Amino acid sequence: MHETNDNRPRAGMRELLVALIAGRSALELYTGVELGAYRLNVPSLFGLALLGLAAWIVIQRGRTLSWHPLLTGWAFWLILLLPAVAVGFELHGRQGFFGVREWVRLLSIPAVFLVAYNLPPRQGWRSGPDLLLLVLAVPLTAAIAQIVLRTGTTEFGGHRVMGTLFHPNSLALFLVFFVGLSYWKARQSEGWFWLMLIAVELVVFVATLSLGGLLMLAGLGGWIFLRENTRGRVLLVCLVVLLAVLVGIKGEARAKLQTMESFTPATASDSIHLEEGERVDSLGWRYHNWSGLVSVWRSRPLLGWGLHQSQFVNPVKRDGEGYAPHNDLLRSLVETGALGLVVYGVFVGFCAYQMLRIAWPHHAGVSLAWILTGVFFVSQAGSLGDNVIANSAFQFCLWSAWGFELRRRFEPPAICHSA
């Protein structure tokens, strides 16, 4: 598509987008900075800045704005979420503002995609996917320091690292994306640097002690294996062996794998009826948490309790505050009701269909689109046991990478332009 210089995004937009995503990932823990009588949520400021950047792109591009069907899917879902925001105000009064904040946060995710999709592609280190790798630097460095100094967290069972993200599971999902991106770079350039980076990522990944993350990483590896040639499959097997060795030498990781026994129906039934103060493994605790949320949902089965209200209505609490659902489908069910869950399912299915259309041609092999589709699928599977939609750091990286990749397919990369 031909563009005039008047409506081409200005120089540095790509770098600014990645810098905002990197800053948000590096400062995720600073959600309650005290400024006199006020509390400042630093990550939210980065989200608002990303929305402002998207607004600037829309204004600057005008009628030449590039639009993708994935954005249409996001637009319909967000519009259909507005009644859930209204329900929150109706049932909870001022507490409904949490739904507004959550709706704005969700809006910032397709905003990132919109910006990336409207930036002319570049080659070399200034390409979007290459720049995104810089987002990993601070969280990965912080996690390595936590491994060395053993200063991560023990709150969630064992010594676990979380880098600069809110939870070890958040870092694990974050790393699933970057292992996929690093693998793509390793297969593109076939340099030892990328293999060494993957090895470091796996060391940190194991230190998160995230069982859900391990299952997602295994799923992504299987997805890539389907399209790989013989040489690539040998590399994948070597990485699996490395991961197995890392898990084997870390006793806490081996112990974590034993919680797989909690998938048995008998254990699930016992976990649902936990006594006050009784301790159970993470999977058993999830069964208990989910049962409480299901009991609440039954009181308002069609319309739910309002967007971002599940923690407030959850009867399973700690220090007076309800736990997050740890299941995106259940969260949608409780907050938006059965009708909202159907809408959410259609939205996810539509996104999956669009991604498969792009990544499916077999001649493309293990393209970046194929890997990103795999990351999307395994994250949706992982969302059955975690708060994936709430992991903004991961969502920003995934959807900006999709924007960069789709634009590259739409328009040949340029070298001479300054944007």
C-alpha positions, 0 to 999 in steps of 0.5 A: 500500500502506498503512503504519502510522507504526510500520513506516515508515522513519525520517526521513533514510533516503533521504539517508543511503543517498545519502550512503553511496553518495556517500561510497563513490564519493568515497573509492574510491581509499582501499583501503589506508590505513595505520593502524599495523600495519593496512591499512584499506579505506575503500570496504569500510567503506561497503559494510558500512554499506550492508549494515547499513542494509539490515538495519535496514530489514528489521528495522524493516519486518518483515512489511511489507517490500516485495520485488521479483522482481529481489531474488529473482533476486539472492538465487538467484544469490548462494546459487548462488555459495556453492559457488564460495566453498567451491571457493576455500578448497579450492584456495587455502586462506586465499586463499579469504577473497578470495571471501568478501569478494567475495561480501559486496561483491556482496550489498551491491548488492541491499542498496542496491536493497532499501533504496531500494525500501522508502523512500516516494517523494518529489517534488522535490529530495528524490526518490531520483533527484534526490538521486542526482545529488549522488553525481556532485559529487565525482568530477566535480569531481575529474575537472575538476581533473585536466583543468585541472591534467593530474594524472590518469594516464598509466599506461593510455595518454595523459593520462586522468582518473579522478576519484575512481574506481579507473580511467578506464574506471570513471569512463566507465561511471559517467558513462554512468549519469549522462548518462542520468539528467541527460538524463531530468531535462533532458526532465522540466524542460526547463531549461538547467541540465541541458543544461549539466550534460550538456555538462560530463559529456561533456567529462569523459567524453571525457577518460577516453579510454575506447573501451568507454565511448564504445561504451556511451554510443553504445548508450544514445543509440540506445536512447533514440532509439528512444522519443524524439519529434521534439524529443527526437531533435533534442536527441540529434543535437545532443548527438552533434554536441557529443560528436563535436566534443569527440572531434575537438579532443582528439588523444588521443581521435582516436588512441584510436578508431584502436584499433578496427582491433584488432577484425580477426581477424588482429590478434587472432591476433597479440595472443594470442602476444605476447612478454614486454615487447611493447607493444600497444594495449588491445584487443590486450592484452585478447586476450592476457589472455583467451587466458591465462585460457581456458588456465587455465579448461580445467584446471577447466572445470565448477567453476572456480577459486573466486570472485574467484580469476581474478587469482591464477590468471591467467598474464598478470601484472605485478609478480607479480600477475595482471591482472583478466579485463576480461570479466565472462563470462570471469571467471564462466567461470574462477571458477565454471566452465561451470555457474556461467557458465550460472547467471550468464547466467540471472541476467542474462537474468532481470533483463533480462526484469524490466526490460523488463516494466517499461519496455516499455509504449510510451505511457510514452515515454522514462521513467526505467525505459526509460533505466535498462534501456538503461544495464543493457543497454549495461553488459552489452555493455560487460562483454564488455571490462571489469570492470563487475560489479566497478565498485561505484560504478556498480552502487550508483547503477544499482540504487538508481535502480531501487529508487527508480523501482520504488517510485515506480511502486508507491506515489504520491509523498508530500510531507508524510511526513518519511522 
